[in-house]
Amino acid sequence: MKELKEHTHISASQIKLFQTCPRKWAFKYLYGIKEERTEPLIFGNVFHTMVENYINNKQLILEDDKDFTKNRIKLAKELIQNGIKNNTISNKLSNNIVEHPIHINKKHALYIYDKLVKGYIDLMVYNNNQWSIQDHKTTSNFYWALKEHELKTDTQMILYAKWLFNFDKTANIIELRHNQFNKRTKEVRVIKDMVTREHVNEQFNFLTHTVKQMKEVEDKVRQGTKVEHLHVNFTVGNMKASEPCGAFGGCPFITNCMDAEKVNDRDKEKERKGRLKFRAYRR
């Protein structure tokens, strides 16, 4: 197993991953085992870059990067143009704040159990004395995208809203919004909901409980607990798409996990034989 990495910050994706499977989180963020970049991830980065450039520069400037293939650029352009047509995307507002880091300014930064919360808000809009936090999401099927009622408990949106309420002490209500782009049908839709300061504080407190569990797992690992002894949402042998091991094409750490399970089984067998030997000795 690799040497443990320094772990100084957390993010919405980390919290969500830990909630999915603590062992998977440990593989990625404590041991630093890298996972292969998937096509949805690569295209998502291409799309976000092109949207950001459009809003900032009023044109679809392309990056000099191998990820920017003709097919990805073509698809991203189609989605952006459809977003422009139905006013989901606009570069006409002078008060657009694009790809804003929530962890740079220490005065307003979020910390949970001494861990800095990192993240980038895709778009913040302040219009008519009202803040809107917007996130651009690409999907192959709207079935997998968040629904309106889920925005108010989404980890990423709650962290962003908490940061914004810290930034603007006068704000008492914020719009949360997902701009969703369907890669297959080229449809674009918007879902949104409003959250109050009180609601966000309540949801943020729930997240601190998860971060506390993350810290406890990290402490155990650094004190010598083996990764194979960490809790795992193990579904190998019954890999349903909705289960942790089979979701989104399968867990990238499945091989590591299977190896860990083999070690765990050997340890259990060794312990079992030890108990039998002890019982025989006592007789």
Secondary structure, DSSP 4 states (H G I P E B T S, - for coil): -PPPPP--EE-HHHHHHHHH-HHHHIIIIIS-PPPPPPHHHHHHHHHHHHHHHHHHHSS-PPPSSTT--HHHHHHHHHHHHHHHHTTSS-S--TTEEEEEESSS-TTT--EETTEEE--EEEEEEEETTEEEEEEEEEES-GGGSPPGGGGGG-HHHHHHHHHHHHH-TT--EEEEEEEEEETTT--EEEEEEEEEHHHHHHHHHHHHHHHHHHHHHHHHHHTT--GGGS-----TTS--TTSTTTGGG--TTHHHHHHHHHHHHHHHHHHHHHHHHHHHHH-
